[in-house]
Amino acid sequence: MCLIPANNFNEFERFPIPHKDKIVHFTFYFVFVLLWNYTFKGRQNIKARFLIFIVAVFYGVIIELCQKLFTVTRSPDFTDALVNTCGALLGTILFWLLNKNK
């Protein structure tokens, strides 16, 4: 979905929610990191959590670069990468808080 033409999202424009693009980015990376952490929960340590966070951030940056290099209808956005990082960070922190005593 990150690289398909932007005009495929015209239906999305019917909902007048401010900053909905950023909400979608944040939510995707928040859930992505949470699910990934729960997948590897049995072998979790601080290094594994940090690695999951770093890979999620790297993935977000790569997607933004791919939008610049491989599409004509999408453009990279630094704030998208920043919001992705915030979602990944909050997902990592929440996972840690929910599982720190287990």
C-alpha positions, 0 to 999 in steps of 0.5 A: 500500500505504501507504494501504490498510486496516491489516487487509489486513496480517493475514497479515504478523502471522504472522511474529514479527519485532520491529520488522518495520514499521520494517524494511519502511519502512527497506528501502523507502526505502533501495532507492527512493533507490538505484534512483532514483540509479542511474536518473539516474547519468549526470547525477549530481552532488551537487545531484541526489543531494541532491534525490533524498534530499529528495524521498524524505523529503518523499514519506515525510512526505506519506504519513504525513500522508495516512494521518492525513487520508484513512484511518480505519484507518491512523495517522501515525507520526513514527518511520515518517517518521524510519526512512524518512529513515534508509533514504533517507540510508543509500541516498544514502550507499551510492550515493555510496560505490559511485560516488565514483571513477567 
